[in-house]
Amino acid sequence: MDWKIVKGREEQVEEIAALYARTIDALVEGVNYTGWQRGGYPGEETAREGVAAGTLYVAQKEGAIGGTIILNHLYEGAYEKGEWAVDCPYSEVFCVHTLVVDPACRGQGIASALLDFAAAEGRRAGMRALRLDVFEENAPAIALYEKKGFERRTRVDLGLGIPGLKWFYLCEKLL
């Protein structure tokens, strides 16, 4: 059975938050490509807000959540510095946030499926592009994004104020 991607539900918020915590623990204990830290982003508030807004999607199989993605029109201020291929308002762009795969489910194609879903949803909704940011040292994510058709457009400081997390690539996939 393949992973099915559906909107996250209120009753799944705690499970999603636990997935985020497991992922951050695995990153902190291994190579922390994202720079995420315990007690920070993403957390229960991220899950609650995404579910409430109807923008958080989960990859699930047999009731278990293997990954998440948030698709919305919200972007960091540094996106204004982006050298985008398509000039359009953000109402015509889906921004990808919080692409997370449960450490126990890695290697099952969940991240790839979530990005394919994002592109399909974007086309269905009439979006012109998908955009995201990725920490410049997150080589695995960069490789995945490029494999899925995203192109690095600009290197920016997102202004997060977190030591070691200064430079990010702004990436774009035209739909």
N, C-alpha and C positions, 0 to 999 in steps of 0.2 A: 504494500500500500504506500502510495506517495504521500508526501506532506501536502496538506490542504491549507491554503492561505485564506484566512477570514478576518473580519474585524474583531479586535479584542473586545471582550465583554467585561462589565463591572465585576462580575464574580471571579474574573481571572486576574485582577489587579495584584493580589498578594502573590500569586504564582509567577506573574511576570516580574514583580519586584525581586522575588527569590532567584529567578533566572538571571537578572541583572547582577545580583550579589554573587552568585556562583561564578559568573563570567569575570567580574572584577577580581574575585579571589584568585581565579586561575591566572589572570593577567599579572597580578601583583606577585604571585608566587613563581611565575615564569618570566617571559619577556613581555613587558607591558607596552605593547605597540601603540595603544590608544592614549596612555597617560591617565586613564580613569583611576580614581582612588576610592577606597571604601568611604562611605558616608557622603559621597559627592554624586555627580551625574554619571550614569543614570540611576535613578532610585524609584521608590514608590511614587513620589510626586510625578515623576516623568510618566510612569505607567498610568496613573490616575488621570492626569491631564490629557494624555493621548487617547485613552479610552473615552473620556467624556467628550472630547472633540470629534470622535469618530475617525481619527487619523492614524491610530495604531493598529497594525495588523499582526497576526500571529501565524506562524507555520505550526500546524498541529497534526498529530497522527495518533489515533487511538486515545484521544483525550489528553495527550501530553503535548506541551509546548516546546518546540525545538528551536525557535527563533522568533525575532520580532523586527519590525521596521515601522518607522513613522514617516508618513507622506503628508506634507502640508505646504503652505506658501510662505512660511516663516523663514527668515534668513538672518545671518549675522551681519552687522553693519559693514564689515570688511568685504562683503559680497559686492558692495557698490564699487569696489576697486577692480572687480573682475573684468577680464578682457574676454567677454562672452562671444560665442559665435552667432548667437541670435539675440537681437535687442528687442526685448519685450517686457511688459509688466510682469510682476511675480504672480499675478492671477493666472498667467499662462505657463507657469513653471511649478513643478513639484520639487520641493527640496526634500532630500532623503536625510533622515536623522535616525540615530539609535538602531543601526543595523547590528543585531546581536544574535549570536548562535550559542546555544548551550554547549559548554565544553564537552559534555558527554555525547553530543551529537555531531561533533566536527567530522568533516570528511564525507558527509551524506548529501552535499550539494544544497544545503538549506540557504546559505547566503546567496548563491547563484539563483536559486528559485525565487527568493525574495526580490532580488534586483530585476529578474524577468517579470515578476508580478508588477513591480513599480512601473516598468516601462509599459506594460499592457494597460495598467490603470491610467497612466498618463495619456496614452493614445485614446483610450475610451473616453476620458474626460476632456479631450481636446487640448491637452497641454502641448507646448512646443518643445520643451526640454525637461530633463531631470538635472538637478544640480546638487552637489554635496561638497563638503570639505573633509580633508583627511590629513592627519598629522604627517609631516614630510618623512618621518622615520618609520611609518607604518607600512613597510614593504609588502606584507601579505595582502593588506587591503588594497593598496595601490595596484598590485598585480591583478587582483580580482576585478577591480573597477575597469582597468584598461582592457581586460579580456571581455568584459561585458559592454564595451563600446564607449566608455567615458574617456574624455581627453582632459589632460591637465591644462588649465587655461592661465592660471596666475598663482603666484606664491605670495601669501599675505600673512601678516600678523593678525590673528583674530582678536587680540587684545584681552585674552583670558586672564592675564596676570598670574599664571601658574608657572613657576620655575621649570624650565626645560620644555615647555609646550608653547613655543612662540610661532614657529613657521608651519603653515598649512598650505596644501594645494587646494585650489578651487577647481573642481572638475565638473564637466558638463557632458551630457549625452543628448544629442538631438533626437527628437521623436518624429 
